[in-house]
Amino acid sequence: MTLDISPAARDALATWLGQTKALKDASPNTITAYQGDVIDFIAFLTAHHAEPQGLAPLARITTSDMRAWMAHLRGTGVASRSMARKLSAVKTFYRWLSEREGFEPTAVLSARAPKFQKKLPRPLTEDAARAMIDTVEMQSTQGWIGARDAAVITLLYGCGLRISEALGLKGRDLPLGESLRILGKGKKERIVPVLPIARRAVGTYLSLCPHSMAPDLPVFRGARGGALNPRLIQKVTEQARMQLGLPATATPHAMRHSFATHLLSAGGDLRAIQELLGHASLSTTQAYTSVDQVHLMKVYEATHPKAS
């Protein structure tokens, strides 16, 4: 996308993105989203003021400009959740730019994100989670591939791993012991316990896998021996959920949600679950308390003699 902005502003954006990637270890998807959001913002200012947006015009931004931009987003049908994400990216950029250029960014930083209803995780029931693992294993005519898929899903549900974390396991992590050292988002390290059922599932897969397990190679392989594509796990899960009559929310990530929700239902400590999931903020984990409350209310309404 070509914009009428000064080379200095373009260089500033590139420098910020580069530093964010290097210093904060942001993922490529995050960097791409940041870039798109800030470029769209500058494009709006260019049209709004009918002049090129160099560093000086960017520093002169007003509260009125921010309101006009937010109104523009609403008028083009941008959802509140997306608006909040775009505003967060712009604020992050302006916080960095103001420190570098020495101007006051209050007009940007004081802008309020629109409120939106957070989507609660959709966990599976315990029976459905077990059925998902069993059914996933039967989706392939090749025994080792079925065992592989079942092992991956078991790690998501039994250890609360993200799919990227499960597929990121290397030969050096074998054999699985009673715990596993995981390097999650933001290179944050955590230790997760490995249940016997997960060790058995991975052991069964390893006994059938036709590919060698070198220390630097991935544990989970595609049919030709390369790293397993997460899309294949998503596809086999989709096939299994359709056979079981489960909703579209029954995804690989839902197995991780189920892990957390079932632990909480069994009396697990919220902060301990936060550590197991690798959440940076307790507020992220607290979403599961809402899930559990919804479940409890349904049970209450269905069974309490005074509920009807």
Secondary structure, DSSP 8 states (H G I E B T S, - for coil): ------HHHHHHHHHHHHHHHHHS---HHHHHHHHHHHHHHHHHHHHHHTS---HHHHHT--HHHHHHHHHHHHHTT--HHHHHHHHHHHHHHHHHHHHHHT---HHHHT---------------HHHHHHHHHHHHTS-SSHHHHHHHHHHHHHHHHH---HHHHHT-BGGG-S--SEEEEE-GGG-EEEEE--HHHHHHHHHHHHH--S---TTSBSSB-TTSSB--HHHHHHHHHHHHHHHT--TT--HHHHHHHHHHHHHHTT--HHHHHHHHT-SSHHHHTHHHHHHHHHHHHHHHHH-TT--
